[in-house]
Each structure stands twice: as structure tokens, then as C-alpha cells.
Amino acid sequence: MAMSVGGDEGGTMSDINTTPLVDVMLVLLIIFLIAVPVVVQSVKMKLPDVKFEPTDTKPENVSLSVISDAGGKCAVYWGMSQVGNEELLSRAVEKLKAEIARQGGVGNPDLELPEAHIRADVNTPWECVGGAIYNMQMAGFAKVGFISAPTATENAPRLSLGS
């Protein structure tokens, strides 16, 4: 390895030797190429594509609201009245039976079962929401969905530049 202390004219050399810098950068690049696949591990899955779809509110659908108080005690509301677990299950069974009878019985090929729509406060523990889902499924409701508020961009009013 040679080293030059001066230029042709005998003055000091002002050029920077970049070879050690390039060597260090190549070593770091190799380390990162080896380390990144080890750090970034994930289970392969396809997540659902979510978009805002307006809910069709039918009179036969059941609207539940689930909240919890500061102590973590769950409260489920059927419409505007608070219900316990047993009352929720019995009301749901009666609602389903009444709707099936209204539509002509189980043999009706055009039978449309009602849905359960659950609104839950953002601070409600999952145990409360899970209990409401479980009771509705035990009653026979095949479709149990969540109702959420649309984001600000989805709900923003659109300005039209009138004609």
C-alpha cells in the first residue's frame, strides 16, 4: 500500500482517501442484508379490504348498544332499554321466532332473517362485546355486525361548483 504525502509540486495533498469509507459501507450493507430478514418476520395472510358501506337499516333488525362503566361493569341496551344476559337471550329468541312466523315459516324460500347490529363504545372491554355477540348467536342470529362511525373524509360534505 502506497501513501502520498505531497503533490507533484511538493505541496500538501488535499484529496481524501475514500477507500476505507467504501470498505466500511460495504461491510455495513452486508450486515443489514443479513439482519433485516431475521428481524422482519410475519405470518403470511391477506387482510380484508375495508371500505365504507352504508348500512341498510330494516325495521326487523335488532340494534344493540354495549357500554361499560368506570368499574368495568357491562351494560347492553336493546334499543333504549337496558337488558341483562338472560333477558337479551330471551328477547332475541322471541324476535327471531316472531320474524320467521311473520314471513311464513322456515319453509319459505324467500325467508330473510333479521340481523343484529352492535354499537360499542371505544372504551368498552371486549368481554362485554363478546358476551353480546355470543347471546345473539345462541339465539339464532346468523348475521351479527358492528356499526362504527365513518371517518372524517368519508363523511365530509362535498362542495359542488354549481352550474
BAFI-3210 file (N, C-alpha, C; in Angstrom, 3 decimals, decimal comma, padded with zeros to 6 digits):
// residues 163
n [1|2|3|4|5|6|7|8|9|10|11|12|13|14|15|16|17|18|19|20|21|22|23|24|25|26|27|28|29|30|31|32|33|34|35|36|37|38|39|40|41|42|43|44|45|46|47|48|49|50|51|52|53|54|55|56|57|58|59|60|61|62|63|64|65|66|67|68|69|70|71|72|73|74|75|76|77|78|79|80|81|82|83|84|85|86|87|88|89|90|91|92|93|94|95|96|97|98|99|100|101|102|103|104|105|106|107|108|109|110|111|112|113|114|115|116|117|118|119|120|121|122|123|124|125|126|127|128|129|130|131|132|133|134|135|136|137|138|139|140|141|142|143|144|145|146|147|148|149|150|151|152|153|154|155|156|157|158|159|160|161|162|163]
n.u [000,855|000,630|001,526|000,882|002,368|002,540|001,902|002,720|004,043|005,183|003,671|001,226|-001,136|-004,535|-006,625|-009,120|-008,885|-010,989|-011,260|-011,164|-013,630|-015,482|-015,041|-015,957|-018,656|-019,523|-019,251|-021,166|-023,478|-023,636|-024,043|-026,577|-028,131|-028,141|-029,231|-031,807|-033,881|-034,083|-035,070|-037,507|-040,122|-043,076|-046,426|-047,864|-050,631|-053,805|-055,214|-058,484|-060,021|-061,146|-063,886|-066,068|-069,380|-072,718|-075,131|-077,931|-080,757|-083,191|-086,513|-086,858|-084,383|-082,141|-080,996|-078,275|-076,631|-073,555|-071,931|-069,601|-069,190|-067,179|-066,149|-065,894|-068,127|-070,454|-072,944|-075,770|-077,842|-081,001|-082,315|-083,470|-083,634|-082,168|-080,811|-080,316|-078,161|-079,766|-082,267|-081,628|-081,028|-083,523|-085,239|-084,085|-084,489|-087,315|-087,792|-086,656|-088,218|-090,748|-090,291|-089,710|-092,163|-093,768|-092,890|-093,789|-092,866|-090,343|-090,094|-090,283|-088,863|-087,907|-087,138|-085,907|-083,738|-083,541|-080,955|-078,360|-077,216|-074,458|-073,388|-070,605|-069,005|-065,852|-064,179|-065,075|-064,620|-063,543|-064,766|-067,353|-068,510|-068,118|-069,766|-072,327|-072,352|-072,152|-074,571|-076,457|-075,814|-076,322|-079,052|-079,798|-079,300|-077,851|-076,388|-074,348|-073,294|-070,991|-071,411|-070,001|-068,615|-068,287|-065,167|-063,654|-063,098|-064,770|-067,247|-067,353|-068,790|-069,443|-068,391|-070,037|-069,425|-071,536|-073,767]
n.v [-001,159|002,089|005,435|008,801|011,829|014,334|016,555|016,854|019,192|019,449|020,403|020,074|017,352|017,515|015,758|013,371|010,122|007,714|004,990|003,466|004,304|003,348|000,604|000,196|000,915|-001,105|-003,372|-002,751|-002,741|-005,445|-006,571|-005,461|-006,563|-009,207|-009,115|-007,877|-009,632|-011,448|-009,952|-008,908|-010,693|-012,334|-013,613|-015,046|-013,627|-012,542|-009,543|-008,171|-006,014|-002,925|-000,822|001,970|001,234|002,000|001,166|-000,890|-000,164|-001,981|-002,434|-004,823|-005,540|-005,874|-003,557|-003,119|-001,647|-001,408|-000,757|000,170|000,811|002,898|001,061|-001,211|-002,750|-004,320|-003,091|-003,689|-002,503|-002,858|-001,411|001,296|000,374|-001,087|-004,343|-007,561|-010,507|-012,911|-011,853|-010,604|-012,829|-014,200|-012,245|-012,021|-014,595|-014,658|-012,507|-013,499|-015,801|-014,590|-013,085|-015,062|-016,402|-014,308|-014,074|-016,363|-018,833|-021,458|-022,910|-021,140|-020,066|-017,517|-016,445|-014,004|-013,506|-011,496|-009,123|-008,560|-005,598|-004,186|-001,622|-000,339|001,284|002,949|002,505|000,213|-002,964|-006,002|-008,266|-007,564|-006,908|-009,329|-011,008|-010,047|-010,663|-013,452|-014,147|-013,302|-014,979|-017,451|-017,275|-017,565|-015,774|-015,269|-013,322|-011,029|-007,879|-005,069|-001,661|001,342|004,646|006,682|007,679|010,966|011,857|010,255|011,121|013,742|016,739|017,358|019,799|021,427|022,846|024,785|024,965]
n.w [000,000|-000,909|-000,020|-000,415|000,283|-000,659|-003,437|-006,961|-007,070|-004,659|-002,537|000,127|000,127|-000,665|-001,177|-000,260|001,011|000,057|000,189|002,700|003,740|001,846|002,183|004,826|004,485|002,695|004,316|006,312|004,702|003,947|006,491|007,153|005,092|005,830|008,402|008,301|007,124|009,239|011,353|010,396|010,439|009,584|009,666|006,876|005,372|004,072|004,451|004,997|002,585|003,432|003,191|003,236|003,697|003,435|005,916|005,602|007,150|008,508|009,668|011,057|012,006|014,799|017,101|019,074|021,848|023,433|026,404|029,017|032,501|034,714|036,483|035,002|034,580|032,511|030,232|028,342|025,831|024,453|021,885|023,470|026,040|028,905|029,169|030,712|030,558|030,404|029,741|027,323|025,715|025,748|024,624|022,099|021,023|020,953|019,198|016,834|016,393|016,058|013,730|011,833|011,811|010,874|008,257|007,067|007,938|008,381|006,038|003,935|000,948|000,429|002,806|004,934|007,392|010,354|011,238|013,673|014,916|016,340|018,389|019,927|022,603|022,387|024,538|025,706|027,157|025,501|026,466|027,143|024,656|023,352|024,883|024,194|021,462|021,598|022,930|021,001|018,848|020,008|020,227|017,625|015,595|012,546|011,286|012,638|013,152|013,289|014,027|013,109|013,379|010,504|008,975|009,017|006,402|004,866|005,596|005,023|003,799|000,386|-001,859|-004,435|-007,530|-008,601|-011,474]
ca.u [000,000|001,464|000,929|001,468|002,305|002,506|001,594|003,854|004,745|005,803|002,763|000,456|-002,215|-005,822|-007,622|-009,494|-008,840|-012,321|-011,233|-011,647|-015,060|-016,207|-014,932|-016,876|-020,027|-019,828|-019,443|-022,469|-024,505|-023,748|-024,654|-028,001|-028,784|-028,309|-030,008|-033,188|-034,847|-034,239|-035,877|-038,839|-040,792|-044,512|-047,258|-048,454|-052,088|-054,410|-056,152|-059,637|-060,090|-062,254|-064,374|-067,299|-070,619|-073,854|-075,893|-079,369|-081,473|-084,519|-087,215|-086,754|-083,044|-082,009|-079,921|-077,756|-075,560|-072,792|-071,042|-069,182|-068,975|-065,792|-065,733|-065,778|-069,388|-071,031|-074,354|-076,245|-079,127|-081,807|-082,962|-083,140|-083,815|-081,064|-081,192|-079,282|-077,833|-080,904|-083,314|-081,151|-081,195|-084,950|-085,781|-083,564|-085,190|-088,689|-087,747|-086,379|-089,413|-091,809|-089,944|-089,875|-093,609|-094,316|-092,510|-094,384|-092,268|-089,000|-090,147|-090,331|-087,551|-087,506|-087,003|-084,772|-083,625|-083,038|-079,547|-078,083|-076,216|-073,909|-072,581|-069,885|-068,153|-064,447|-063,532|-065,732|-063,769|-064,014|-065,614|-068,730|-068,960|-068,159|-070,960|-073,494|-072,280|-072,442|-076,008|-077,211|-075,586|-077,034|-080,471|-080,039|-078,985|-076,718|-075,611|-074,103|-072,322|-070,607|-071,688|-068,989|-068,752|-067,392|-064,067|-063,972|-063,054|-065,911|-068,463|-067,203|-069,681|-068,769|-068,776|-070,232|-069,266|-072,823|-073,780]
ca.v [000,000|003,287|006,635|010,010|012,928|015,620|016,532|016,959|020,444|019,430|020,902|019,035|016,763|017,816|014,753|012,450|008,722|007,171|003,526|002,917|004,612|002,395|-000,701|000,190|000,937|-002,428|-004,274|-002,426|-003,185|-006,895|-006,845|-005,148|-007,531|-010,451|-008,906|-007,428|-010,737|-012,084|-009,072|-008,732|-011,964|-012,178|-014,693|-014,660|-013,575|-011,470|-008,783|-007,737|-004,643|-002,287|000,429|002,414|000,827|002,380|000,053|-000,899|-000,314|-002,546|-002,412|-006,102|-005,691|-005,568|-002,617|-003,242|-000,744|-002,022|000,181|-000,263|001,942|003,072|-000,152|-002,314|-003,500|-004,221|-002,767|-003,901|-001,848|-003,285|-000,135|002,257|-000,212|-001,936|-005,742|-008,465|-011,606|-013,809|-011,111|-010,416|-014,102|-014,498|-011,280|-012,352|-015,796|-014,259|-011,663|-014,367|-016,626|-013,734|-012,690|-016,249|-016,617|-013,234|-014,281|-017,586|-020,054|-021,864|-023,454|-020,065|-019,928|-016,105|-016,040|-013,133|-013,387|-010,185|-009,021|-007,853|-004,551|-003,848|-000,412|-000,433|002,416|002,639|002,102|-000,984|-004,168|-006,986|-009,256|-007,071|-007,050|-010,765|-011,563|-009,695|-011,464|-014,840|-014,282|-013,183|-016,185|-018,547|-017,110|-017,998|-014,720|-015,685|-012,137|-010,090|-006,929|-003,911|-000,356|002,299|005,976|006,847|008,602|012,343|012,030|009,593|011,800|015,166|017,222|017,661|021,080|021,355|024,131|024,893|025,282]
ca.w [000,000|-001,030|000,553|-000,986|001,229|-001,332|-004,852|-007,874|-006,835|-003,349|-001,502|000,805|-000,662|-000,046|-001,572|000,808|000,632|000,330|000,214|003,975|003,872|000,999|002,829|005,975|003,977|002,152|005,452|006,898|003,769|004,082|007,796|007,067|004,209|006,579|009,628|008,083|007,036|010,537|012,201|009,827|010,224|009,746|009,178|005,599|005,383|003,290|005,273|004,199|002,098|004,129|002,634|003,878|003,050|004,271|006,461|005,330|008,399|008,307|010,958|011,770|012,575|016,219|017,373|020,432|022,248|024,523|027,081|030,347|033,395|035,145|037,193|034,059|034,520|031,164|030,085|026,981|025,603|023,304|021,585|024,523|027,370|029,330|029,372|031,224|029,646|030,208|029,028|025,952|025,016|025,550|023,653|020,771|020,559|020,638|018,000|015,695|016,170|015,528|012,363|010,985|011,671|010,045|006,863|006,526|008,468|007,975|004,685|002,939|000,298|000,438|004,204|005,260|008,844|010,787|011,629|014,922|014,728|017,653|018,539|021,194|022,950|022,116|025,783|026,222|027,060|024,529|027,126|027,062|023,266|023,075|025,518|023,380|020,227|021,957|023,189|019,745|018,059|020,679|019,932|016,247|014,625|011,724|010,920|013,720|012,618|014,095|013,458|013,535|012,793|009,348|009,194|008,634|004,951|004,268|005,981|004,731|002,738|-000,873|-002,450|-005,885|-008,188|-009,301|-012,895]
c.u [000,906|000,742|001,660|001,282|002,179|002,175|002,868|004,682|005,329|004,899|002,014|-000,713|-003,543|-006,917|-007,886|-009,456|-010,173|-012,339|-011,665|-013,150|-015,892|-016,159|-015,906|-018,322|-020,426|-020,052|-020,790|-023,622|-024,717|-024,405|-026,152|-028,745|-029,016|-029,282|-031,474|-034,164|-035,056|-035,170|-037,314|-039,406|-042,273|-045,214|-047,920|-049,969|-052,557|-055,436|-057,306|-059,508|-061,334|-062,617|-065,705|-068,498|-071,767|-074,656|-077,357|-080,086|-082,892|-085,217|-087,089|-085,378|-083,018|-080,807|-079,529|-076,672|-074,877|-071,844|-070,565|-068,954|-067,509|-065,262|-065,579|-067,020|-070,058|-072,516|-074,721|-077,636|-079,758|-082,656|-082,520|-083,277|-082,682|-081,575|-080,005|-079,053|-079,035|-082,012|-082,917|-081,370|-082,666|-085,595|-085,333|-084,260|-086,616|-088,749|-087,551|-087,589|-090,528|-091,533|-090,092|-091,354|-094,237|-094,033|-093,001|-093,716|-090,922|-088,983|-090,166|-088,955|-087,029|-087,318|-085,738|-084,745|-083,106|-081,570|-079,458|-076,958|-075,754|-073,074|-071,913|-069,030|-066,700|-063,717|-064,149|-064,800|-064,389|-064,898|-067,087|-069,289|-069,087|-069,368|-072,216|-073,513|-072,672|-073,935|-076,825|-077,016|-076,283|-078,535|-080,799|-079,772|-077,719|-075,817|-075,553|-073,005|-072,063|-070,928|-070,641|-069,259|-067,832|-066,281|-064,436|-063,982|-064,249|-067,202|-068,440|-068,162|-068,880|-069,303|-068,972|-070,102|-070,453|-072,729|-074,436]
c.v [001,228|004,475|007,840|011,142|014,275|015,452|016,617|018,204|020,517|019,948|019,749|018,584|017,029|016,831|013,799|011,032|008,082|005,657|002,962|003,170|003,630|001,010|-000,821|000,145|-000,418|-003,446|-004,017|-002,888|-004,693|-007,263|-006,577|-006,124|-008,858|-010,267|-008,575|-008,595|-011,450|-011,266|-008,990|-010,110|-011,745|-013,408|-014,223|-014,731|-012,455|-010,795|-008,300|-006,290|-004,008|-000,999|000,748|001,968|001,249|001,148|000,202|-001,158|-000,768|-002,567|-003,712|-006,328|-005,257|-004,653|-002,719|-002,203|-001,344|-000,974|-000,461|000,974|001,979|001,834|-001,353|-003,173|-003,238|-003,865|-002,893|-003,281|-002,400|-002,073|000,867|001,673|-001,178|-003,337|-006,505|-009,592|-012,502|-013,110|-010,861|-011,683|-014,402|-013,528|-011,618|-013,580|-015,440|-013,411|-012,522|-015,241|-015,801|-013,356|-013,864|-016,525|-015,556|-013,463|-015,620|-018,867|-020,381|-022,372|-022,406|-019,910|-018,489|-015,559|-015,211|-012,931|-012,009|-010,271|-008,327|-006,861|-004,080|-002,584|-000,515|000,804|002,008|002,153|000,852|-002,187|-005,192|-008,045|-008,846|-007,278|-008,524|-011,437|-011,261|-010,502|-012,909|-015,049|-014,211|-014,420|-017,390|-018,465|-017,532|-016,938|-015,118|-014,506|-011,181|-009,163|-005,787|-002,641|000,607|003,640|006,075|007,829|009,978|012,526|011,370|010,375|013,288|015,593|017,614|018,972|020,891|022,762|024,296|025,304|026,624]
c.w [000,000|-000,459|-000,024|-000,005|000,542|-002,800|-005,679|-007,573|-005,437|-002,240|-000,823|-000,066|000,057|-000,447|-000,408|000,259|001,019|000,408|001,566|004,194|003,064|001,621|004,005|005,502|003,394|003,264|006,115|006,005|003,887|005,412|007,750|006,168|004,913|007,743|009,371|007,917|008,362|011,421|011,706|009,488|010,434|009,202|007,900|005,710|004,487|004,177|004,414|003,756|002,697|003,408|003,301|003,053|003,959|004,700|006,078|006,645|008,084|009,658|011,735|012,385|014,036|016,399|018,840|020,655|023,465|025,083|028,381|031,198|033,833|035,866|036,280|033,949|033,179|031,228|028,617|026,880|024,334|022,957|022,636|025,925|027,689|029,625|029,947|030,226|029,350|029,412|027,577|025,141|024,748|024,566|022,233|020,200|020,145|019,361|016,755|015,373|015,543|014,070|011,399|010,758|010,766|008,566|006,305|006,965|007,859|006,538|003,591|002,289|000,285|001,849|004,403|006,767|009,224|011,202|012,981|014,644|016,106|017,544|019,901|021,380|022,774|023,363|026,400|026,087|026,102|025,164|027,034|025,661|022,906|023,690|024,724|022,083|020,520|022,177|021,907|018,861|018,686|020,412|018,503|015,205|013,862|011,382|012,107|013,227|013,581|013,328|014,007|012,863|011,590|009,674|008,659|007,122|004,274|004,511|005,610|003,630|001,512|-001,429|-003,948|-006,450|-009,135|-010,757|-013,161]
res [m|a|m|s|v|g|g|d|e|g|g|t|m|s|d|i|n|t|t|p|l|v|d|v|m|l|v|l|l|i|i|f|l|i|a|v|p|v|v|v|q|s|v|k|m|k|l|p|d|v|k|f|e|p|t|d|t|k|p|e|n|v|s|l|s|v|i|s|d|a|g|g|k|c|a|v|y|w|g|m|s|q|v|g|n|e|e|l|l|s|r|a|v|e|k|l|k|a|e|i|a|r|q|g|g|v|g|n|p|d|l|e|l|p|e|a|h|i|r|a|d|v|n|t|p|w|e|c|v|g|g|a|i|y|n|m|q|m|a|g|f|a|k|v|g|f|i|s|a|p|t|a|t|e|n|a|p|r|l|s|l|g|s]
***
